[in-house]
Amino acid sequence: MKKTFRIIAGTSAWSVFLFITLFITVPGCSKRSLQTEERASDSGLLRNDSLVIFKDADGNISIKNTATGKVTIEKIKVDWMQTATNDSLAVFCAEDKRGFYNVYTGRIAIPAQYRRAWIFSEGLAAVQRNGFIGFIDHSGKVVINFNYPYHGNPLSEFVFKYDHCIVADTTGKCGVIDKLGNWVIEPIYDYVRTYENYAIVSKEGIRRQLSYDGTVLNAFVLDHVEELTYEVQERYENRDGDIHYLTKEMPTGLFKYQVGGKWGLMNEDCTRLTEPIYSHIYAINNKMFKAGLDYYSEIILNAQGEVMQ
């Protein structure tokens, strides 16, 4: 019978993690304690060449410093470990609880006690307790209280970037907080993405660009604009009397615009004729347009954006 032990590092949206799987096989069904050592210093899980991860026959792991001969972590059941490139503390999961260990010393810095935990970023790490998200420092001290409910995706990565972090309120609406836990962008949006000097927010299908003092920099932000054209076949006869057909693109004078994966119709004066609620829009001619309610159902719009009955 064979047992397999895995240590897996994960990834986030803003920083790249290094994956490693350590397969350590224990042959037979003997009860005797076997230790199989596997160096992990090059994996990113540990950043000290003297540190070695090893496991016993019961699936418990330890970390040993070969330079000092001391065991820094002794016989704990670890499900996975996750590290990043820009911090000394990394996440580990032991028996479905999350904590943090030091990648340089190989010692546990914050014992496994949280339902969920995220990597440290800009000195803070998000942790979940009783369904709410709070933020701790390297000592494990709570810096921002557990005020933000965990809603899952798209709020799967509670990491600070440029001194700001996206969180949600109890209704599930998104906003942005600073490192003191103050709202710098109120939680009234369906979706938020943060950048260094501004955020892109979405509410009821409309996207805006906001500064972190709440100033609207651009009231209407698009993902894409595309001219709507349709094809016509032009018949012509060459000198030899042969008949040919030429496909020609004809402009409609209208455009389709995309916001958050949905399309709307606008005219050449940038007047929105419809909201961005359609899965696709295609021109039939300059007066009729196919608009998808989904990828199976379609309606016909006229050149004013009205639904044809």
C-alpha distance (Angstrom), angle and dihedral (degrees) to the residues before:
residue distance angle dihedral
M1 . . .
K2 3.82 . .
K3 3.79 129.8 .
T4 3.81 121.8 -159.5
F5 3.84 126.1 -154.7
R6 3.79 120.8 -161.2
I7 3.77 132.5 -167.4
I8 3.81 111.7 -172.4
A9 3.77 129.3 -174.2
G10 3.82 116.8 -153.1
T11 3.78 136.2 -148.4
S12 3.85 136.0 -121.0
A13 3.85 133.3 -156.1
W14 3.71 95.2 -109.8
S15 3.80 104.9 35.0
V16 3.79 135.8 35.9
F17 3.78 121.0 -120.8
L18 3.79 127.6 -161.8
F19 3.82 116.8 -117.6
I20 3.77 120.4 -141.9
T21 3.79 132.2 170.0
L22 3.77 117.5 -168.4
F23 3.78 110.8 -158.8
I24 3.79 110.9 -163.6
T25 3.80 115.7 176.3
V26 3.79 125.0 -158.1
P27 3.82 111.5 -162.9
G28 3.78 123.4 -142.3
C29 3.79 130.0 4.0
S30 3.79 97.8 -84.4
K31 3.80 118.4 148.0
R32 3.79 92.3 -145.0
S33 3.84 116.2 113.9
L34 3.80 111.0 -104.6
Q35 3.79 123.3 -173.6
T36 3.78 119.9 -160.6
E37 3.79 114.0 -175.1
E38 3.78 122.8 -147.5
R39 3.79 120.8 179.7
A40 3.82 113.5 -131.2
S41 3.81 102.9 173.8
D42 3.81 92.5 109.1
S43 3.79 93.1 49.8
G44 3.77 98.9 73.7
L45 3.81 91.3 -117.1
L46 3.81 88.4 97.7
R47 3.80 126.7 23.2
N48 3.76 100.8 -164.1
D49 3.79 119.7 85.5
S50 3.79 90.6 -148.3
L51 3.81 93.5 61.3
V52 3.80 120.2 94.6
I53 3.81 128.5 -175.3
F54 3.78 116.3 -144.4
K55 3.76 136.5 171.6
D56 3.78 136.1 -153.2
A57 3.79 130.9 -139.5
D58 3.82 91.7 -91.0
G59 3.80 92.4 59.6
N60 3.82 96.1 -105.6
I61 3.80 118.0 137.7
S62 3.77 132.1 -147.8
I63 3.78 133.1 -173.5
K64 3.79 117.6 -138.7
N65 3.78 130.6 -167.7
T66 3.80 103.9 -140.2
A67 3.82 92.2 -167.1
T68 3.81 93.8 59.6
G69 3.80 98.7 22.6
K70 3.81 89.9 -128.8
V71 3.80 125.0 133.8
T72 3.80 108.6 -131.1
I73 3.82 97.4 -174.6
E74 3.78 117.9 24.4
K75 3.80 127.5 -157.1
I76 3.78 107.0 -36.0
K77 3.78 125.9 154.3
V78 3.81 104.4 -116.5
D79 3.81 120.1 -172.4
W80 3.80 96.1 -174.2
M81 3.79 143.7 -23.8
Q82 3.80 127.7 -142.5
T83 3.78 128.3 -166.8
A84 3.77 140.7 175.6
T85 3.78 132.0 -151.6
N86 3.79 99.5 -118.4
D87 3.80 107.5 52.9
S88 3.79 139.1 56.0
L89 3.81 94.6 -134.9
A90 3.79 123.4 71.2
V91 3.81 133.3 -176.7
F92 3.79 124.8 -105.3
C93 3.79 131.0 -179.0
A94 3.79 120.3 -144.2
E95 3.80 119.4 179.3
D96 3.83 91.2 -20.5
K97 3.82 94.9 -50.6
R98 3.80 124.0 109.1
G99 3.78 128.7 -136.6
F100 3.81 139.5 149.0
Y101 3.81 133.7 -103.6
N102 3.80 131.3 -170.0
V103 3.80 112.4 -109.0
Y104 3.84 91.9 -154.9
T105 3.81 101.3 46.0
G106 3.80 98.7 28.6
R107 3.79 90.2 -133.4
I108 3.80 129.3 128.7
A109 3.80 108.0 -104.3
I110 3.83 98.8 -179.9
P111 3.82 117.5 18.8
A112 3.81 119.4 -121.6
Q113 3.80 105.1 -90.3
Y114 3.81 108.9 125.7
R115 3.81 130.4 93.3
R116 3.81 89.7 -139.5
A117 3.79 133.7 5.6
W118 3.79 135.0 -176.3
I119 3.79 131.3 -153.8
F120 3.79 121.7 -83.8
S121 3.78 113.6 -96.8
E122 3.79 125.4 177.7
G123 3.81 89.7 -8.8
L124 3.80 97.6 -53.1
A125 3.79 134.8 90.2
A126 3.79 128.5 -163.8
V127 3.80 117.8 -129.4
Q128 3.78 131.7 179.1
R129 3.79 125.5 -132.3
N130 3.80 125.5 169.9
G131 3.79 91.1 -10.4
F132 3.81 95.6 -53.2
I133 3.79 132.5 105.4
G134 3.80 123.7 -129.0
F135 3.80 133.7 163.8
I136 3.81 128.7 -121.0
D137 3.81 135.0 -170.3
H138 3.82 128.1 -131.6
S139 3.80 91.7 -80.2
G140 3.79 92.0 54.9
K141 3.80 92.6 -108.5
V142 3.81 114.8 147.3
V143 3.80 106.2 -116.2
I144 3.81 98.2 170.4
N145 3.80 115.2 31.6
F146 3.81 125.1 -120.5
N147 3.79 94.6 -91.3
Y148 3.80 102.2 129.9
P149 3.81 121.9 79.4
Y150 3.79 118.4 -134.2
H151 3.81 109.5 -117.3
G152 3.80 99.7 169.0
N153 3.78 119.2 -134.2
P154 2.98 132.7 45.3
L155 3.84 84.7 26.7
S156 3.80 93.0 53.6
E157 3.78 95.2 124.0
F158 3.78 115.2 53.6
V159 3.80 97.8 -175.8
F160 3.79 129.6 142.2
K161 3.80 116.4 -118.6
Y162 3.80 121.6 178.6
D163 3.83 89.9 -6.4
H164 3.82 92.0 -56.9
C165 3.78 136.2 98.9
I166 3.81 133.1 -168.4
V167 3.81 114.8 -126.6
A168 3.79 136.6 155.3
D169 3.79 137.4 -128.4
T170 3.80 127.0 -129.3
T171 3.81 91.8 -80.5
G172 3.80 91.9 57.0
K173 3.81 94.4 -110.7
C174 3.81 115.7 141.6
G175 3.77 130.5 -125.1
V176 3.81 140.3 151.6
I177 3.82 129.1 -103.9
D178 3.80 132.4 -166.9
K179 3.82 126.1 -133.7
L180 3.79 91.0 -82.0
G181 3.79 91.8 56.8
N182 3.82 93.5 -108.4
W183 3.79 119.2 143.5
V184 3.81 109.2 -113.9
I185 3.81 90.7 170.5
E186 3.78 113.2 30.7
P187 3.84 118.2 -121.0
I188 3.78 98.3 -107.7
Y189 3.81 100.6 110.2
D190 3.77 134.5 96.7
Y191 3.79 93.2 -144.0
V192 3.81 136.6 11.1
R193 3.79 133.0 -173.0
T194 3.82 119.6 -173.9
Y195 3.80 129.4 -144.5
E196 3.79 131.7 175.6
N197 3.80 98.3 -86.7
Y198 3.79 104.1 13.1
A199 3.79 146.6 14.5
I200 3.79 132.0 -128.3
V201 3.81 109.9 -136.9
S202 3.79 131.2 -173.6
K203 3.80 128.2 -154.8
E204 3.80 126.0 170.2
G205 3.79 91.3 -16.1
I206 3.81 95.5 -51.0
R207 3.80 119.1 112.1
R208 3.80 124.7 -154.4
Q209 3.76 137.4 -177.7
L210 3.81 112.5 -128.4
S211 3.78 133.5 -176.8
Y212 3.79 117.6 -136.0
D213 3.78 91.8 -102.9
G214 3.82 88.8 61.3
T215 3.81 96.9 -102.5
V216 3.80 113.9 147.3
L217 3.79 106.0 -125.9
N218 3.80 95.2 177.2
A219 3.78 122.3 9.0
F220 3.80 96.9 -158.4
V221 3.80 122.3 35.4
L222 3.80 121.4 -176.0
D223 3.78 131.5 -161.4
H224 3.78 95.6 -154.6
V225 3.83 143.0 -8.6
E226 3.78 123.5 -158.7
E227 3.80 132.8 179.7
L228 3.79 114.4 -118.5
T229 3.78 114.5 -130.2
Y230 3.77 135.3 163.0
E231 3.80 133.4 -152.3
V232 3.80 127.6 -114.1
Q233 3.79 129.0 -176.6
E234 3.81 114.5 -128.6
R235 3.80 117.2 -159.9
Y236 3.77 120.1 -145.6
E237 3.80 137.7 165.9
N238 3.80 122.7 -138.2
R239 3.81 126.8 -144.2
D240 3.78 91.8 -87.4
G241 3.79 91.5 56.3
D242 3.83 94.2 -107.3
I243 3.79 116.2 147.5
H244 3.82 117.3 -131.4
Y245 3.78 134.4 175.8
L246 3.79 124.2 -142.8
T247 3.79 122.9 -160.2
K248 3.77 111.7 -136.3
E249 3.82 130.4 -172.4
M250 3.80 112.2 -130.6
P251 3.84 122.1 -161.9
T252 3.80 119.0 -128.3
G253 3.80 97.0 -164.0
L254 3.81 88.8 -122.4
F255 3.80 132.9 100.1
K256 3.78 136.7 -154.6
Y257 3.80 118.9 -137.7
Q258 3.79 129.4 -163.3
V259 3.79 128.6 -141.9
G260 3.78 120.7 174.0
G261 3.79 94.4 -18.1
K262 3.82 96.1 -48.9
W263 3.79 129.0 102.1
G264 3.78 134.3 -134.8
L265 3.80 135.8 -179.8
M266 3.82 124.7 -111.9
N267 3.81 135.5 169.9
E268 3.79 129.5 -126.0
D269 3.82 90.4 -90.5
C270 3.85 88.9 62.1
T271 3.79 91.1 -110.5
R272 3.79 109.4 149.3
L273 3.80 108.7 -127.0
T274 3.81 93.3 -176.8
E275 3.78 136.6 13.6
P276 3.84 116.3 -106.2
I277 3.81 96.0 -93.2
Y278 3.80 104.2 122.5
S279 3.80 129.3 94.8
H280 3.82 90.4 -142.7
I281 3.83 141.2 -9.0
Y282 3.83 125.6 -154.3
A283 3.80 130.6 176.7
I284 3.80 118.1 -120.4
N285 3.80 91.4 179.6
N286 3.79 134.1 -35.1
K287 3.82 92.1 -70.5
M288 3.82 104.1 37.4
F289 3.81 129.6 57.3
K290 3.80 131.3 -178.0
A291 3.81 112.5 -135.5
G292 3.80 122.9 -173.6
L293 3.79 121.6 -135.3
D294 3.79 84.8 -170.5
Y295 3.78 132.8 -24.6
Y296 3.81 92.0 -72.0
S297 3.82 106.3 37.1
E298 3.79 125.7 60.2
I299 3.80 138.3 -179.2
I300 3.81 132.6 -164.6
L301 3.79 121.4 -115.4
N302 3.78 125.9 -165.9
A303 3.80 124.5 -137.2
Q304 3.82 89.9 -86.6
G305 3.82 91.7 56.9
E306 3.81 92.8 -108.2
V307 3.80 120.4 142.3
M308 3.78 110.9 -111.5
Q309 3.80 113.2 -129.0
